C-alpha cells in the first residue's frame, strides 16, 4: 500500500471555507483504479495558522503515479489556484510505502 499526503497551512479564520471547498469538490478518486481511501485531516492551530493534511491510500505507488498523470487528476485540481488567499505557502507532499 502507498499513502500520499499533502500538508496545507491555512490562514486562521479561513478554515471553514477551506473545508467546504474540499467537501463540495469532485475528486474523481472513487472510480480510479487502485484508489482505496481519502481523508481530510485537521491539525492544530498555532500562530494564526491551521495545519491540514489530505490523506489518500492506494494499492501501490504505481497506482498513485497513474493518478497524478491522469485526466481525472487534472479535472479534480482545476481551479485550485483560485483560492490561494487561504494558504500560507504551497502544499507540501509526503509519500509513504506501507511496511506493515
Backbone as XML, in Angstrom:
<?xml version="1.0"?>
<chain id="A" units="angstrom">
  <residue number="1" name="UNK">
    <atom name="N" x="0.845" y="-1.179" z="0.000"/>
    <atom name="CA" x="0.000" y="0.000" z="0.000"/>
    <atom name="C" x="0.887" y="1.239" z="0.000"/>
  </residue>
  <residue number="2" name="UNK">
    <atom name="N" x="0.389" y="2.301" z="-0.645"/>
    <atom name="CA" x="1.083" y="3.588" z="-0.695"/>
    <atom name="C" x="0.148" y="4.651" z="-0.134"/>
  </residue>
  <residue number="3" name="UNK">
    <atom name="N" x="0.686" y="5.527" z="0.723"/>
    <atom name="CA" x="-0.083" y="6.625" z="1.294"/>
    <atom name="C" x="0.493" y="7.931" z="0.773"/>
  </residue>
  <residue number="4" name="UNK">
    <atom name="N" x="-0.369" y="8.767" z="0.210"/>
    <atom name="CA" x="0.029" y="10.086" z="-0.303"/>
    <atom name="C" x="-0.651" y="11.143" z="0.543"/>
  </residue>
  <residue number="5" name="UNK">
    <atom name="N" x="0.153" y="12.098" z="1.012"/>
    <atom name="CA" x="-0.388" y="13.165" z="1.849"/>
    <atom name="C" x="0.116" y="14.511" z="1.351"/>
  </residue>
  <residue number="6" name="UNK">
    <atom name="N" x="-0.736" y="15.502" z="1.414"/>
    <atom name="CA" x="-0.342" y="16.891" z="1.182"/>
    <atom name="C" x="-0.673" y="17.665" z="2.443"/>
  </residue>
  <residue number="7" name="UNK">
    <atom name="N" x="0.304" y="18.417" z="2.931"/>
    <atom name="CA" x="0.115" y="19.245" z="4.118"/>
    <atom name="C" x="-0.170" y="20.666" z="3.668"/>
  </residue>
  <residue number="8" name="UNK">
    <atom name="N" x="-1.198" y="21.266" z="4.268"/>
    <atom name="CA" x="-1.625" y="22.622" z="3.932"/>
    <atom name="C" x="-1.570" y="23.482" z="5.187"/>
  </residue>
  <residue number="9" name="UNK">
    <atom name="N" x="-1.038" y="24.678" z="5.064"/>
    <atom name="CA" x="-1.088" y="25.664" z="6.135"/>
    <atom name="C" x="-2.142" y="26.688" z="5.746"/>
  </residue>
  <residue number="10" name="UNK">
    <atom name="N" x="-3.211" y="26.756" z="6.550"/>
    <atom name="CA" x="-4.368" y="27.593" z="6.236"/>
    <atom name="C" x="-4.427" y="28.766" z="7.212"/>
  </residue>
  <residue number="11" name="UNK">
    <atom name="N" x="-4.652" y="29.945" z="6.663"/>
    <atom name="CA" x="-4.739" y="31.153" z="7.479"/>
    <atom name="C" x="-5.895" y="31.041" z="8.471"/>
  </residue>
  <residue number="12" name="UNK">
    <atom name="N" x="-5.639" y="31.487" z="9.694"/>
    <atom name="CA" x="-6.665" y="31.482" z="10.724"/>
    <atom name="C" x="-7.882" y="32.275" z="10.245"/>
  </residue>
  <residue number="13" name="UNK">
    <atom name="N" x="-9.068" y="31.711" z="10.465"/>
    <atom name="CA" x="-10.307" y="32.330" z="10.024"/>
    <atom name="C" x="-10.767" y="31.847" z="8.660"/>
  </residue>
  <residue number="14" name="UNK">
    <atom name="N" x="-9.923" y="31.115" z="7.951"/>
    <atom name="CA" x="-10.259" y="30.606" z="6.614"/>
    <atom name="C" x="-10.564" y="29.105" z="6.629"/>
  </residue>
  <residue number="15" name="UNK">
    <atom name="N" x="-10.572" y="28.505" z="7.811"/>
    <atom name="CA" x="-10.730" y="27.057" z="7.919"/>
    <atom name="C" x="-12.066" y="26.557" z="7.363"/>
  </residue>
  <residue number="16" name="UNK">
    <atom name="N" x="-13.164" y="27.228" z="7.699"/>
    <atom name="CA" x="-14.479" y="26.767" z="7.227"/>
    <atom name="C" x="-14.566" y="26.791" z="5.707"/>
  </residue>
  <residue number="17" name="UNK">
    <atom name="N" x="-14.047" y="27.832" z="5.093"/>
    <atom name="CA" x="-14.063" y="27.918" z="3.633"/>
    <atom name="C" x="-13.201" y="26.813" z="3.025"/>
  </residue>
  <residue number="18" name="UNK">
    <atom name="N" x="-12.022" y="26.592" z="3.577"/>
    <atom name="CA" x="-11.141" y="25.521" z="3.096"/>
    <atom name="C" x="-11.845" y="24.166" z="3.180"/>
  </residue>
  <residue number="19" name="UNK">
    <atom name="N" x="-12.469" y="23.886" z="4.311"/>
    <atom name="CA" x="-13.168" y="22.615" z="4.485"/>
    <atom name="C" x="-14.340" y="22.480" z="3.523"/>
  </residue>
  <residue number="20" name="UNK">
    <atom name="N" x="-15.085" y="23.550" z="3.311"/>
    <atom name="CA" x="-16.222" y="23.497" z="2.390"/>
    <atom name="C" x="-15.765" y="23.226" z="0.960"/>
  </residue>
  <residue number="21" name="UNK">
    <atom name="N" x="-14.665" y="23.818" z="0.565"/>
    <atom name="CA" x="-14.112" y="23.560" z="-0.773"/>
    <atom name="C" x="-13.838" y="22.070" z="-0.934"/>
  </residue>
  <residue number="22" name="UNK">
    <atom name="N" x="-13.231" y="21.452" z="0.057"/>
    <atom name="CA" x="-12.913" y="20.020" z="-0.021"/>
    <atom name="C" x="-14.178" y="19.164" z="0.015"/>
  </residue>
  <residue number="23" name="UNK">
    <atom name="N" x="-15.161" y="19.553" z="0.820"/>
    <atom name="CA" x="-16.392" y="18.765" z="0.924"/>
    <atom name="C" x="-17.211" y="18.806" z="-0.356"/>
  </residue>
  <residue number="24" name="UNK">
    <atom name="N" x="-17.133" y="19.907" z="-1.088"/>
    <atom name="CA" x="-18.001" y="20.079" z="-2.253"/>
    <atom name="C" x="-17.323" y="19.777" z="-3.586"/>
  </residue>
  <residue number="25" name="UNK">
    <atom name="N" x="-16.044" y="19.510" z="-3.602"/>
    <atom name="CA" x="-15.356" y="19.303" z="-4.880"/>
    <atom name="C" x="-15.522" y="17.881" z="-5.389"/>
  </residue>
  <residue number="26" name="UNK">
    <atom name="N" x="-15.451" y="17.766" z="-6.701"/>
    <atom name="CA" x="-15.450" y="16.448" z="-7.332"/>
    <atom name="C" x="-14.016" y="15.974" z="-7.390"/>
  </residue>
  <residue number="27" name="UNK">
    <atom name="N" x="-13.723" y="14.875" z="-6.695"/>
    <atom name="CA" x="-12.339" y="14.392" z="-6.650"/>
    <atom name="C" x="-12.018" y="13.423" z="-7.783"/>
  </residue>
  <residue number="28" name="UNK">
    <atom name="N" x="-13.013" y="12.741" z="-8.299"/>
    <atom name="CA" x="-12.837" y="11.719" z="-9.334"/>
    <atom name="C" x="-12.002" y="10.543" z="-8.837"/>
  </residue>
  <residue number="29" name="UNK">
    <atom name="N" x="-11.813" y="10.435" z="-7.534"/>
    <atom name="CA" x="-10.997" y="9.359" z="-6.970"/>
    <atom name="C" x="-11.731" y="8.027" z="-6.912"/>
  </residue>
  <residue number="30" name="UNK">
    <atom name="N" x="-13.007" y="8.049" z="-6.571"/>
    <atom name="CA" x="-13.729" y="6.819" z="-6.266"/>
    <atom name="C" x="-13.773" y="5.816" z="-7.410"/>
  </residue>
  <residue number="31" name="UNK">
    <atom name="N" x="-13.604" y="6.281" z="-8.627"/>
    <atom name="CA" x="-13.650" y="5.368" z="-9.778"/>
    <atom name="C" x="-12.252" y="5.078" z="-10.339"/>
  </residue>
  <residue number="32" name="UNK">
    <atom name="N" x="-11.215" y="5.638" z="-9.712"/>
    <atom name="CA" x="-9.877" y="5.487" z="-10.276"/>
    <atom name="C" x="-9.243" y="4.177" z="-9.799"/>
  </residue>
  <residue number="33" name="UNK">
    <atom name="N" x="-8.663" y="3.405" z="-10.731"/>
    <atom name="CA" x="-8.059" y="2.115" z="-10.363"/>
    <atom name="C" x="-6.968" y="2.274" z="-9.299"/>
  </residue>
  <residue number="34" name="UNK">
    <atom name="N" x="-7.056" y="1.447" z="-8.273"/>
    <atom name="CA" x="-6.046" y="1.420" z="-7.227"/>
    <atom name="C" x="-6.315" y="2.339" z="-6.053"/>
  </residue>
  <residue number="35" name="UNK">
    <atom name="N" x="-7.324" y="3.215" z="-6.171"/>
    <atom name="CA" x="-7.658" y="4.110" z="-5.061"/>
    <atom name="C" x="-8.382" y="3.331" z="-3.981"/>
  </residue>
  <residue number="36" name="UNK">
    <atom name="N" x="-8.002" y="3.565" z="-2.704"/>
    <atom name="CA" x="-8.624" y="2.870" z="-1.592"/>
    <atom name="C" x="-9.415" y="3.788" z="-0.657"/>
  </residue>
  <residue number="37" name="UNK">
    <atom name="N" x="-8.821" y="4.950" z="-0.278"/>
    <atom name="CA" x="-9.451" y="5.747" z="0.769"/>
    <atom name="C" x="-8.941" y="7.176" z="0.738"/>
  </residue>
  <residue number="38" name="UNK">
    <atom name="N" x="-9.820" y="8.118" z="1.157"/>
    <atom name="CA" x="-9.437" y="9.522" z="1.296"/>
    <atom name="C" x="-9.896" y="10.051" z="2.649"/>
  </residue>
  <residue number="39" name="UNK">
    <atom name="N" x="-9.048" y="10.876" z="3.265"/>
    <atom name="CA" x="-9.408" y="11.618" z="4.476"/>
    <atom name="C" x="-8.836" y="13.020" z="4.369"/>
  </residue>
  <residue number="40" name="UNK">
    <atom name="N" x="-9.581" y="14.004" z="4.875"/>
    <atom name="CA" x="-9.031" y="15.341" z="5.085"/>
    <atom name="C" x="-8.864" y="15.481" z="6.589"/>
  </residue>
  <residue number="41" name="UNK">
    <atom name="N" x="-7.636" y="15.718" z="7.022"/>
    <atom name="CA" x="-7.296" y="15.751" z="8.438"/>
    <atom name="C" x="-7.038" y="17.186" z="8.888"/>
  </residue>
  <residue number="42" name="UNK">
    <atom name="N" x="-7.558" y="17.532" z="10.056"/>
    <atom name="CA" x="-7.343" y="18.865" z="10.615"/>
    <atom name="C" x="-6.434" y="18.734" z="11.822"/>
  </residue>
  <residue number="43" name="UNK">
    <atom name="N" x="-5.371" y="19.531" z="11.829"/>
    <atom name="CA" x="-4.425" y="19.503" z="12.928"/>
    <atom name="C" x="-4.593" y="20.698" z="13.844"/>
  </residue>
  <residue number="44" name="UNK">
    <atom name="N" x="-3.498" y="21.090" z="14.439"/>
    <atom name="CA" x="-3.522" y="22.169" z="15.427"/>
    <atom name="C" x="-3.487" y="23.536" z="14.761"/>
  </residue>
  <residue number="45" name="UNK">
    <atom name="N" x="-3.964" y="24.531" z="15.516"/>
    <atom name="CA" x="-3.829" y="25.925" z="15.122"/>
    <atom name="C" x="-2.751" y="26.537" z="15.998"/>
  </residue>
  <residue number="46" name="UNK">
    <atom name="N" x="-1.785" y="27.170" z="15.343"/>
    <atom name="CA" x="-0.673" y="27.789" z="16.062"/>
    <atom name="C" x="-0.222" y="29.011" z="15.285"/>
  </residue>
  <residue number="47" name="UNK">
    <atom name="N" x="-0.049" y="30.113" z="15.977"/>
    <atom name="CA" x="0.437" y="31.345" z="15.341"/>
    <atom name="C" x="-0.431" y="31.752" z="14.152"/>
  </residue>
  <residue number="48" name="UNK">
    <atom name="N" x="-1.758" y="31.677" z="14.312"/>
    <atom name="CA" x="-2.714" y="32.093" z="13.276"/>
    <atom name="C" x="-2.670" y="31.231" z="12.012"/>
  </residue>
  <residue number="49" name="UNK">
    <atom name="N" x="-2.250" y="29.977" z="12.157"/>
    <atom name="CA" x="-2.189" y="29.032" z="11.037"/>
    <atom name="C" x="-2.751" y="27.691" z="11.510"/>
  </residue>
  <residue number="50" name="UNK">
    <atom name="N" x="-3.611" y="27.070" z="10.689"/>
    <atom name="CA" x="-4.132" y="25.738" z="11.000"/>
    <atom name="C" x="-3.551" y="24.740" z="10.011"/>
  </residue>
  <residue number="51" name="UNK">
    <atom name="N" x="-3.062" y="23.633" z="10.533"/>
    <atom name="CA" x="-2.490" y="22.570" z="9.715"/>
    <atom name="C" x="-3.590" y="21.614" z="9.263"/>
  </residue>
  <residue number="52" name="UNK">
    <atom name="N" x="-3.607" y="21.303" z="7.982"/>
    <atom name="CA" x="-4.473" y="20.275" z="7.409"/>
    <atom name="C" x="-3.608" y="19.321" z="6.592"/>
  </residue>
  <residue number="53" name="UNK">
    <atom name="N" x="-4.108" y="18.104" z="6.405"/>
    <atom name="CA" x="-3.444" y="17.159" z="5.509"/>
    <atom name="C" x="-4.505" y="16.386" z="4.741"/>
  </residue>
  <residue number="54" name="UNK">
    <atom name="N" x="-4.296" y="16.277" z="3.435"/>
    <atom name="CA" x="-5.106" y="15.353" z="2.650"/>
    <atom name="C" x="-4.378" y="14.012" z="2.703"/>
  </residue>
  <residue number="55" name="UNK">
    <atom name="N" x="-5.123" y="12.929" z="2.854"/>
    <atom name="CA" x="-4.543" y="11.607" z="3.066"/>
    <atom name="C" x="-5.255" y="10.634" z="2.122"/>
  </residue>
  <residue number="56" name="UNK">
    <atom name="N" x="-4.515" y="10.073" z="1.186"/>
    <atom name="CA" x="-5.101" y="9.067" z="0.297"/>
    <atom name="C" x="-4.323" y="7.773" z="0.418"/>
  </residue>
  <residue number="57" name="UNK">
    <atom name="N" x="-5.049" y="6.668" z="0.319"/>
    <atom name="CA" x="-4.441" y="5.341" z="0.337"/>
    <atom name="C" x="-4.643" y="4.703" z="-1.021"/>
  </residue>
  <residue number="58" name="UNK">
    <atom name="N" x="-3.572" y="4.073" z="-1.511"/>
    <atom name="CA" x="-3.541" y="3.454" z="-2.833"/>
    <atom name="C" x="-3.038" y="2.023" z="-2.727"/>
  </residue>
  <residue number="59" name="UNK">
    <atom name="N" x="-3.437" y="1.199" z="-3.663"/>
    <atom name="CA" x="-2.959" y="-0.181" z="-3.701"/>
    <atom name="C" x="-1.432" y="-0.196" z="-3.816"/>
  </residue>
  <residue number="60" name="UNK">
    <atom name="N" x="-0.886" y="0.719" z="-4.625"/>
    <atom name="CA" x="0.572" y="0.770" z="-4.825"/>
    <atom name="C" x="0.971" y="2.171" z="-5.265"/>
  </residue>
  <residue number="61" name="UNK">
    <atom name="N" x="2.267" y="2.438" z="-5.220"/>
    <atom name="CA" x="2.770" y="3.729" z="-5.694"/>
    <atom name="C" x="2.514" y="3.887" z="-7.185"/>
  </residue>
  <residue number="62" name="UNK">
    <atom name="N" x="2.586" y="2.812" z="-7.936"/>
    <atom name="CA" x="2.333" y="2.923" z="-9.377"/>
    <atom name="C" x="0.889" y="3.350" z="-9.658"/>
  </residue>
  <residue number="63" name="UNK">
    <atom name="N" x="-0.065" y="2.917" z="-8.840"/>
    <atom name="CA" x="-1.449" y="3.383" z="-8.994"/>
    <atom name="C" x="-1.537" y="4.889" z="-8.723"/>
  </residue>
  <residue number="64" name="UNK">
    <atom name="N" x="-0.850" y="5.352" z="-7.680"/>
    <atom name="CA" x="-0.819" y="6.780" z="-7.384"/>
    <atom name="C" x="-0.168" y="7.553" z="-8.530"/>
  </residue>
  <residue number="65" name="UNK">
    <atom name="N" x="0.947" y="7.045" z="-9.040"/>
    <atom name="CA" x="1.626" y="7.706" z="-10.161"/>
    <atom name="C" x="0.715" y="7.804" z="-11.380"/>
  </residue>
  <residue number="66" name="UNK">
    <atom name="N" x="-0.054" y="6.755" z="-11.635"/>
    <atom name="CA" x="-1.023" y="6.799" z="-12.746"/>
    <atom name="C" x="-2.061" y="7.893" z="-12.498"/>
  </residue>
  <residue number="67" name="UNK">
    <atom name="N" x="-2.496" y="8.033" z="-11.249"/>
    <atom name="CA" x="-3.484" y="9.057" z="-10.888"/>
    <atom name="C" x="-2.956" y="10.448" z="-11.195"/>
  </residue>
  <residue number="68" name="UNK">
    <atom name="N" x="-1.737" y="10.766" z="-10.759"/>
    <atom name="CA" x="-1.246" y="12.136" z="-10.931"/>
    <atom name="C" x="-0.932" y="12.469" z="-12.388"/>
  </residue>
  <residue number="69" name="UNK">
    <atom name="N" x="-0.881" y="11.469" z="-13.249"/>
    <atom name="CA" x="-0.664" y="11.697" z="-14.683"/>
    <atom name="C" x="-1.977" y="11.689" z="-15.472"/>
  </residue>
  <residue number="70" name="UNK">
    <atom name="N" x="-3.091" y="11.501" z="-14.788"/>
    <atom name="CA" x="-4.374" y="11.262" z="-15.463"/>
    <atom name="C" x="-5.174" y="12.535" z="-15.725"/>
  </residue>
  <residue number="71" name="UNK">
    <atom name="N" x="-6.103" y="12.412" z="-16.640"/>
    <atom name="CA" x="-7.070" y="13.476" z="-16.905"/>
    <atom name="C" x="-7.975" y="13.685" z="-15.687"/>
  </residue>
  <residue number="72" name="UNK">
    <atom name="N" x="-8.297" y="12.616" z="-14.982"/>
    <atom name="CA" x="-9.125" y="12.721" z="-13.773"/>
    <atom name="C" x="-8.434" y="13.597" z="-12.724"/>
  </residue>
  <residue number="73" name="UNK">
    <atom name="N" x="-7.125" y="13.460" z="-12.581"/>
    <atom name="CA" x="-6.360" y="14.299" z="-11.653"/>
    <atom name="C" x="-6.448" y="15.764" z="-12.069"/>
  </residue>
  <residue number="74" name="UNK">
    <atom name="N" x="-6.269" y="16.033" z="-13.355"/>
    <atom name="CA" x="-6.358" y="17.416" z="-13.849"/>
    <atom name="C" x="-7.748" y="18.007" z="-13.581"/>
  </residue>
  <residue number="75" name="UNK">
    <atom name="N" x="-8.780" y="17.212" z="-13.806"/>
    <atom name="CA" x="-10.146" y="17.685" z="-13.541"/>
    <atom name="C" x="-10.357" y="17.973" z="-12.053"/>
  </residue>
  <residue number="76" name="UNK">
    <atom name="N" x="-9.844" y="17.105" z="-11.200"/>
    <atom name="CA" x="-10.029" y="17.265" z="-9.754"/>
    <atom name="C" x="-9.314" y="18.495" z="-9.210"/>
  </residue>
  <residue number="77" name="UNK">
    <atom name="N" x="-8.249" y="18.913" z="-9.883"/>
    <atom name="CA" x="-7.441" y="20.020" z="-9.375"/>
    <atom name="C" x="-7.607" y="21.322" z="-10.159"/>
  </residue>
  <residue number="78" name="UNK">
    <atom name="N" x="-8.489" y="21.324" z="-11.163"/>
    <atom name="CA" x="-8.679" y="22.557" z="-11.918"/>
    <atom name="C" x="-9.258" y="23.631" z="-11.001"/>
  </residue>
  <residue number="79" name="UNK">
    <atom name="N" x="-8.794" y="24.827" z="-11.154"/>
    <atom name="CA" x="-9.276" y="25.930" z="-10.343"/>
    <atom name="C" x="-8.705" y="25.986" z="-8.939"/>
  </residue>
  <residue number="80" name="UNK">
    <atom name="N" x="-7.785" y="25.089" z="-8.600"/>
    <atom name="CA" x="-7.230" y="25.064" z="-7.242"/>
    <atom name="C" x="-6.523" y="26.371" z="-6.890"/>
  </residue>
  <residue number="81" name="UNK">
    <atom name="N" x="-5.945" y="27.029" z="-7.874"/>
    <atom name="CA" x="-5.214" y="28.273" z="-7.614"/>
    <atom name="C" x="-6.143" y="29.452" z="-7.341"/>
  </residue>
  <residue number="82" name="UNK">
    <atom name="N" x="-7.425" y="29.273" z="-7.565"/>
    <atom name="CA" x="-8.376" y="30.367" z="-7.343"/>
    <atom name="C" x="-8.505" y="30.735" z="-5.862"/>
  </residue>
  <residue number="83" name="UNK">
    <atom name="N" x="-8.069" y="29.841" z="-4.989"/>
    <atom name="CA" x="-8.204" y="30.067" z="-3.549"/>
    <atom name="C" x="-6.858" y="30.248" z="-2.852"/>
  </residue>
  <residue number="84" name="UNK">
    <atom name="N" x="-5.878" y="30.762" z="-3.568"/>
    <atom name="CA" x="-4.542" y="30.925" z="-2.996"/>
    <atom name="C" x="-4.524" y="31.803" z="-1.752"/>
  </residue>
  <residue number="85" name="UNK">
    <atom name="N" x="-5.517" y="32.668" z="-1.580"/>
    <atom name="CA" x="-5.536" y="33.554" z="-0.416"/>
    <atom name="C" x="-5.813" y="32.799" z="0.891"/>
  </residue>
  <residue number="86" name="UNK">
    <atom name="N" x="-6.184" y="31.522" z="0.820"/>
    <atom name="CA" x="-6.416" y="30.717" z="2.014"/>
    <atom name="C" x="-5.113" y="30.159" z="2.591"/>
  </residue>
  <residue number="87" name="UNK">
    <atom name="N" x="-4.126" y="29.990" z="1.721"/>
    <atom name="CA" x="-2.915" y="29.238" z="2.047"/>
    <atom name="C" x="-1.751" y="30.123" z="2.454"/>
  </residue>
  <residue number="88" name="UNK">
    <atom name="N" x="-0.904" y="29.556" z="3.292"/>
    <atom name="CA" x="0.412" y="30.130" z="3.537"/>
    <atom name="C" x="1.392" y="29.174" z="2.867"/>
  </residue>
  <residue number="89" name="UNK">
    <atom name="N" x="2.002" y="29.613" z="1.793"/>
    <atom name="CA" x="2.913" y="28.751" z="1.048"/>
    <atom name="C" x="2.174" y="27.741" z="0.197"/>
  </residue>
  <residue number="90" name="UNK">
    <atom name="N" x="2.931" y="26.818" z="-0.361"/>
    <atom name="CA" x="2.390" y="25.762" z="-1.218"/>
    <atom name="C" x="2.167" y="24.497" z="-0.395"/>
  </residue>
  <residue number="91" name="UNK">
    <atom name="N" x="1.241" y="23.629" z="-0.826"/>
    <atom name="CA" x="1.093" y="22.340" z="-0.142"/>
    <atom name="C" x="2.412" y="21.570" z="-0.187"/>
  </residue>
  <residue number="92" name="UNK">
    <atom name="N" x="2.657" y="20.803" z="0.854"/>
    <atom name="CA" x="3.882" y="20.003" z="0.929"/>
    <atom name="C" x="3.514" y="18.528" z="0.806"/>
  </residue>
  <residue number="93" name="UNK">
    <atom name="N" x="4.019" y="17.868" z="-0.232"/>
    <atom name="CA" x="3.709" y="16.472" z="-0.483"/>
    <atom name="C" x="4.599" y="15.552" z="0.355"/>
  </residue>
  <residue number="94" name="UNK">
    <atom name="N" x="3.985" y="14.460" z="0.841"/>
    <atom name="CA" x="4.705" y="13.406" z="1.526"/>
    <atom name="C" x="4.144" y="12.071" z="1.052"/>
  </residue>
  <residue number="95" name="UNK">
    <atom name="N" x="4.998" y="11.157" z="0.621"/>
    <atom name="CA" x="4.565" y="9.844" z="0.172"/>
    <atom name="C" x="5.194" y="8.753" z="1.021"/>
  </residue>
  <residue number="96" name="UNK">
    <atom name="N" x="4.412" y="7.712" z="1.313"/>
    <atom name="CA" x="4.869" y="6.648" z="2.203"/>
    <atom name="C" x="4.493" y="5.282" z="1.626"/>
  </residue>
  <residue number="97" name="UNK">
    <atom name="N" x="5.436" y="4.339" z="1.653"/>
    <atom name="CA" x="5.149" y="2.949" z="1.370"/>
    <atom name="C" x="4.866" y="2.252" z="2.687"/>
  </residue>
  <residue number="98" name="UNK">
    <atom name="N" x="3.763" y="1.525" z="2.765"/>
    <atom name="CA" x="3.409" y="0.817" z="3.996"/>
    <atom name="C" x="4.353" y="-0.362" z="4.177"/>
  </residue>
  <residue number="99" name="UNK">
    <atom name="N" x="4.886" y="-0.505" z="5.383"/>
    <atom name="CA" x="5.785" y="-1.600" z="5.706"/>
    <atom name="C" x="5.022" y="-2.769" z="6.321"/>
  </residue>
  <residue number="100" name="UNK">
    <atom name="N" x="4.090" y="-2.444" z="7.207"/>
    <atom name="CA" x="3.301" y="-3.489" z="7.884"/>
    <atom name="C" x="1.839" y="-3.279" z="7.563"/>
  </residue>
</chain>
